[in-house]
């Protein structure tokens, strides 16, 4: 398994497009946080700063998902999956290694950029805001920052699954980006609204994208944060499992 992990890390870290996407995913939230916190009055307290970070890290989450999608679908596009499976006949081991490497890289980098954004943003605003506890009590920001990181992890898992299912890089990346940004908006705002149904909270990415915000809505508009996280991950893990089943059973 160690050799499989090392192999997947080499693939991930040597591809130029991955380096560019990761650089943008890490740099963009930091730059925007510095500009907004330093040049405007919109981050007057920890809630404003949390929501700013939650908003800008949505792009980072999608970019890390694109990296995972390219890493998986590219194996089929360039037929590198065949020598991989020839060297490691147990397909699930190679696939699990790829998913693990993408998940760990996503979690580590997103956690680092959120920490940098929080430290820099709070110092540029009105002084350092405590992120973990306030007066010995849990800070409401704790759930928001964790939610932003978990959403990024979920998108990476979904990208891995779509790469296995679609097996075409342009199509898989397009589907990954259109699903949360366009498809769910069309379903929620046109279909559900036309039918007078309040079912937007059952759209997985719609719920997942709110995990990082402190004010997620009220009443029956949204699920509770924990329930929303479980629901979102049930969907993305389901996509990943379907992708694993397809690749495990189908010809490479």
C-alpha positions in Angstrom: 0.0 0.0 0.0 2.9 2.4 0.7 4.2 1.9 -2.8 0.8 2.6 -4.2 0.5 5.8 -2.1 4.0 6.9 -3.2 3.1 6.3 -6.9 -0.1 8.3 -6.6 1.7 11.2 -4.9 4.2 11.3 -7.7 1.4 11.5 -10.3 -0.4 14.2 -8.4 2.7 16.3 -7.6 4.4 16.2 -11.0 1.4 17.2 -13.3 1.7 20.8 -14.3 -2.0 21.5 -14.4 -2.3 20.3 -10.8 0.4 22.7 -9.7 -1.4 25.6 -11.4 -4.8 24.7 -9.9 -3.5 24.1 -6.4 -1.5 27.4 -6.6 -4.7 29.3 -7.5 -6.8 27.4 -5.0 -4.4 28.4 -2.2 -3.5 31.9 -3.3 -6.9 33.2 -4.3 -8.6 33.1 -0.8 -5.6 34.6 0.9 -5.4 37.5 -1.6 -9.1 38.2 -1.4 -9.1 38.0 2.4 -6.2 40.4 2.6 -7.8 42.9 0.3 -11.3 42.8 1.9 -10.1 42.8 5.5 -7.4 45.5 4.9 -9.2 47.9 2.5 -12.9 47.7 3.6 -15.0 47.8 6.7 -16.9 44.7 6.0 -15.1 42.5 8.5 -16.0 44.1 11.8 -16.3 40.9 13.8 -15.6 37.2 13.7 -18.9 36.4 11.9 -18.1 38.6 9.0 -14.5 37.2 8.7 -15.8 33.6 8.9 -18.4 34.2 6.1 -15.7 35.9 4.0 -13.4 32.9 4.3 -16.3 30.5 3.7 -17.2 32.4 0.5 -13.7 32.5 -1.0 -12.9 28.9 -0.1 -15.8 27.7 -2.2 -13.7 28.3 -5.3 -10.8 26.5 -3.7 -13.0 23.5 -2.9 -14.1 23.3 -6.5 -10.5 23.6 -7.8 -9.4 20.8 -5.5 -12.3 18.8 -6.8 -11.1 19.4 -10.4 -7.6 18.2 -9.4 -9.1 14.9 -8.1 -11.3 14.6 -11.2 -8.4 15.2 -13.6 -6.2 12.7 -11.7 -8.7 9.9 -12.0 -10.2 10.6 -15.5 -6.8 11.3 -17.0 -5.8 7.7 -16.2 -8.4 6.5 -18.6 -7.8 9.3 -21.2 -4.1 8.5 -21.5 -4.4 4.7 -20.8 -2.0 5.0 -17.8 -4.6 3.0 -15.8 -3.6 -0.2 -17.7 0.1 -0.3 -16.6 -1.1 0.7 -13.1 -3.4 -2.2 -12.8 -0.8 -4.5 -14.5 1.7 -3.6 -11.7 -1.0 -3.8 -9.0 -3.6 -6.4 -10.0 -5.7 -5.6 -6.9 -7.5 -2.6 -8.5 -9.1 -1.4 -5.3 -5.7 -0.9 -3.7 -4.6 1.5 -6.4 -7.9 3.3 -6.5 -8.0 3.7 -2.7 -4.5 5.0 -2.7 -5.4 7.7 -5.3 -8.5 8.7 -3.3 -6.4 8.8 0.0 -3.7 11.0 -1.6 -6.2 13.5 -3.0 -8.2 13.6 0.2 -5.1 14.2 2.4 -3.7 16.9 0.1 -7.1 18.6 0.0 -7.5 18.6 3.8 -4.0 19.7 4.6 -3.9 22.6 2.1 -7.5 23.8 2.8 -6.8 23.7 6.6 -3.5 25.7 6.0 -5.1 28.3 3.8 -8.1 28.7 6.2 -5.7 29.2 9.1 -3.6 31.8 7.1 -6.8 33.6 6.0 -8.1 33.8 9.6 -4.8 35.0 11.1 -4.1 37.6 8.4 -7.7 38.7 8.1 -8.4 39.1 11.8 -5.2 41.1 12.3 -6.0 43.4 9.4 -9.5 43.9 10.7 -10.1 45.0 14.3 -7.7 42.8 16.1 -7.3 39.0 16.4 -10.6 37.2 16.6 -10.6 33.9 18.6 -11.6 31.1 16.3 -11.9 28.1 18.6 -13.3 29.4 21.9 -14.6 32.7 23.4 -14.4 33.1 27.1 -14.0 29.4 27.6 -17.1 28.6 25.5 -17.0 27.1 22.0 -16.9 29.8 19.3 -19.6 29.6 16.6 -16.8 30.1 14.1 -15.5 26.6 14.9 -18.3 24.9 13.1 -18.0 27.3 10.2 -14.3 26.8 9.6 -14.7 23.0 9.9 -17.6 23.1 7.5 -15.5 24.9 4.9 -12.8 22.3 5.1 -15.3 19.4 5.0 -17.0 20.8 2.0 -13.6 20.9 0.1 -13.0 17.3 1.1 -16.5 16.3 -0.1 -15.9 17.9 -3.5 -12.6 16.1 -3.9 -14.3 12.8 -3.2 -17.1 13.6 -5.7 -14.5 14.5 -8.3 -12.7 11.2 -7.8 -16.1 9.4 -8.2 -17.0 11.3 -11.4 -13.6 10.6 -12.9 -14.3 6.9 -12.5 -17.8 7.1 -13.8 -17.4 9.4 -16.7 -13.8 8.5 -17.7 -13.5 11.6 -19.9 -11.7 14.6 -18.4 -13.5 17.5 -20.1 -16.9 15.9 -19.4 -16.1 14.9 -15.9 -14.8 18.4 -14.9 -17.7 20.1 -16.6 -20.2 17.9 -14.7 -18.4 18.6 -11.4 -18.6 22.3 -11.9 -22.1 22.5 -13.4 -23.6 20.2 -10.7 -23.3 22.7 -7.8 -23.2 26.0 -9.8 -25.9 25.4 -12.4 -27.8 22.1 -12.3 -28.9 22.4 -8.6 -29.9 26.1 -9.1 -32.0 25.1 -12.1 -33.7 22.3 -10.2 -34.2 24.4 -7.0 -35.2 27.8 -8.5 -37.1 26.6 -11.5 -38.5 23.2 -10.9 -39.1 23.3 -7.2 -40.3 26.9 -7.3 -42.7 26.2 -10.2 -44.2 23.3 -8.3 -44.3 25.3 -5.1 -42.1 22.8 -3.3 -39.7 23.7 -0.5 -37.2 21.0 -1.3 -34.0 23.0 -1.9 -32.6 21.6 1.3 -32.5 18.2 -0.3 -30.0 19.3 -3.0 -26.7 18.0 -1.7 -24.3 20.6 -3.0 -26.7 23.4 -2.0 -26.5 22.2 1.6 -22.8 21.4 1.4 -21.9 24.9 0.2 -23.6 26.4 3.3 -21.6 24.4 5.8 -18.9 27.1 6.2 -21.4 29.9 6.9 -22.5 30.8 10.4 -25.9 32.0 9.3 -27.2 29.2 7.1 -30.9 30.2 7.2 -33.6 29.3 9.6 -36.7 27.1 10.0 -37.4 24.6 7.3 -35.3 26.3 4.7 -32.2 24.3 5.6 -31.2 21.2 7.5 -29.3 21.5 10.8 -25.6 21.8 10.1 -24.7 18.3 11.3 -27.6 16.7 9.3 -26.6 18.8 6.2 -23.0 17.5 6.5 -24.1 13.9 6.8 -26.5 14.3 3.9 -23.9 15.9 1.7 -21.3 13.3 2.4 -23.8 10.5 1.8 -24.2 11.8 -1.7 -20.5 12.3 -2.5 -19.4 9.0 -0.9 -22.2 7.3 -2.9 -20.8 8.8 -6.2 -17.3 7.6 -5.2 -18.5 4.1 -4.4 -20.4 3.8 -7.7 -17.2 4.9 -9.5 -15.1 2.3 -7.6 -17.6 -0.4 -8.5 -17.6 0.6 -12.2 -13.8 0.6 -12.4 -13.5 -2.6 -10.4 -15.8 -4.5 -12.7 -15.3 -2.9 -16.1 -12.4 -3.2 -18.5 -9.7 -0.6 -18.0 
